């Protein structure tokens, strides 16, 4: 996916807004969030640092893609952003209170998920937090997956086991989300993409901006927030986990 598309839509596209809304709910599990030292691994064009983590005073981001890195540095003037590879976190000299992987471990650039998680564990201060969001269920692989170079999707229990092997034993938050949009996404990727002779997407990605659809899908996520507080359903199009060292 072209980074100009990603950068342009990060503020108002329903997907990014929805993920931020769900994450803000989960981040309430972390006390004194604004005083933490945070590292976002694979910060992309900087939208999370600018919008989601805006109240955290000490923010750092690493990104392997030079083009995305340029956007991030322009977007996040109050963050320390530099080139870095998730596979080599052990080369970073300092430790952090929070390390965030927001849709990163699925990527083909990740050589070994377990190794990356172990290195993240080593870069956390005592009692530090690891935040993960990742795409769920292989059945949802489609055109978008190929565009964003997705190598894998996860189940929640699978990710929890990997985290446990890496040393994380305290689970603060673990949920699927995207319950209601799961059905829509399944229909698009398993049926429409198979039968239509053209792409429904922009540059092969699901990130298209049609105002009334954008509003409708964001409204669905608002409704889902009520379910998220009451239920822990066994499916969704994404996973959100917060664990503590």
N, C-alpha and C positions, 0 to 999 in steps of 0.2 A: 504494500500500500504506500502511496506517495505521502511523504511527510507533510506536505502543504495541506492535504485533505485532513489528515489527523489533527494538525495544529489548528486549522480553521474551525473544526467542529467540536473541539474538546470542551468549550465552555457551555454550549447550548444543545448539543445532540443528546437525545433521550438516554442513550446507553451510558455515556459518561456521567450525565447528571444522576441517573439511577444508581450507578455504582457508587458515586460519592455519597448519595443519600443513605444507602445501605451501610456503607463503611462508617459514616459519621455515627450511626446508631451503634455499631460494634465498637468504635473507638472510645465510647463512654466507659468501657471496661478498664481503660488505662488512666490512672490518676495523674494529675499534674502534667498533662500531655504537652502543654505549651513550653515546659522547661526541659523537655527531652532533647537528646542529640539524635537526629534521625538521618538514616541513609536510605534513599530509594535506589534500588538496583534496577537498571533498565528504565531510566526516567523518561525516555522518549523525548517528546517535544516540550516537556515541562508542565503539562496541565495539572498533574496531581500535586506537584510542589506549589503551584500557584493557587489552586482552588481548594484542594482537599486538605493540604497540610499548611495552609496559610498562617495559622495561629502559632505554629511551632517556630520558635526563635532560631534554633540551630539546625539548619537543613542542608543536607548534602545529596547530590545525585550523581550516579555514574551511568554512562551510556556508551555503547560500542559503535553505534552508527554515527559517523561524522556529520551527516546532514541533519539528523535529529538533534545532535548535540548543539549545532549552531542555533537552531530554533529555541532549545531549552535555555541557552545562555542569554538570549535576547528576552525571553519570556520571564525568567526568574532572576532578576537582578539581585535579590536578597538571599540567594542560595549559592552554595559552593558546588559548582557543577564541573565535572571533569571526565575525561575519557576513562573508561574502565570496562572490564569484562567480568561477568558474573562467575565465570569458571575460575577466576583467580582472585577471589575476595581476600585470600590470605596475604596478598601482596599489599593491601591497604594498611597503613601504619597505625591508625587509631581505631578505637572501639566505639560502639554506639549503644544508645539505650533502646533504639527501635531500628530494625531493618525491615524494609517493605519490598516485597516482590509482587507487583500488581500486573498480573497476566504476563509473566516472564518465563516461568519454568516450562511452559508448553512449547517454547520456541526451539527451532532446529539448532540454534547456536549452543544450546545447553547440552554439554557432552554427557554429563551424568547427574541426574537430579539429586541423588543421595549425597554425592560428593559436594555439590553446591550448598546443600542444606547444612552439612557438617561444617563447612567453612564459614557459613553465616553464623552458626552457633559459636564458633571460635571468635568471631568479631563482635559479639554482643557482650556488654557489661553484665555483671551478675544481676539477676532479676530482670534482664532486658527482654524485649518483646520482638517476636517475628510475626509479620503480617503477610498473609498470602491471599491473593485472589487468582483463581485459575479457571479455565473453561472445563466444563463437566461433560462426561459421557462421549465416547467415541462415535456413537450413532449420530451426533450433531456435526460431524466433519462435513464440510462443503466447500463451495467456491471461496468463501471468506477465509477458511482455514489455509488454503493453498496460497492465497494472496499475502497473508501475514506470516507465512512460513511456519505454520504450526506442525509440530512433529508428533504431539501427543495431547490427549485430553485425559482428565482424571476422574476417579470416583473419590468421594470424601474419605471413605475408610482407607483407601489406598494412600492418600496423602497423609492421613494421620499416622499410618504405620511408618512411612518414610520419615516423618518428623520425629517419631518416637525413636527410631534407629539413630537419628542424628543427635539425640540427647534431650529433646524437648518432651517433658512429661506433664507439664501443667497446661491444660487446654482452657483458655479463657472464653473462646467463642468459636463455634464450628457449625456452619449452616450451608445448605444449598440455598441459592436464591435465583430468581427468575422462574418461579413456578408457573406463572400464567403465560409468560412469553415462551416458555419451553415448547408448548404445543405449536405456537406460531412458527418458531424456528425449526422445529422438526418437520412441519408441513413444507416449509420453504426449501429446506436442504435435502430432504429425502424424496420429495415429489416434484415440486416446481422446477428445481434446478436440473432434474432428470429429463423432464418432458419439453421444457421451453427451449427453442433454438437460439435464444439470446439471453444475456445476463440481466437480472433484475437489479444489479448492483452497480455501484460507482467504482471503476477500477477493479472490479471483481470482489469488492468488499461489501459487507452489510451496512457500512457507514454511508448512508444516503440521507439527505435532509429534505423531506417533504413535510412542510409545517403541520398539516392536520394529522398526519401519521405520527410525527414526532410528539405532538401533544397527547395523542391517544395512548401511545406506548408509555410515555412518562406517567400518565394518569394511572395506567395499569400497575406500574411499580408503586405508586402511592397507595393504591388499594392493597397491594401485596405486603406493604410494610406492616399493616394490621395483622396479617397472617404470620409474618416473620416474628412478631412479638409473642404470638400465642402458640405457634406450631413449629415443629422441626420436621418438615416433610422430607421424604427420601429421594427427591428428584429436584431438578432445576437446571438452568443452562450454565450456571456458574457456582463456584465454591468460594466461601470466605472463611478463613481460619486465622485466629490469633492465638499464639502459644507463648509461653513464658519460659525463660531459661531458669 
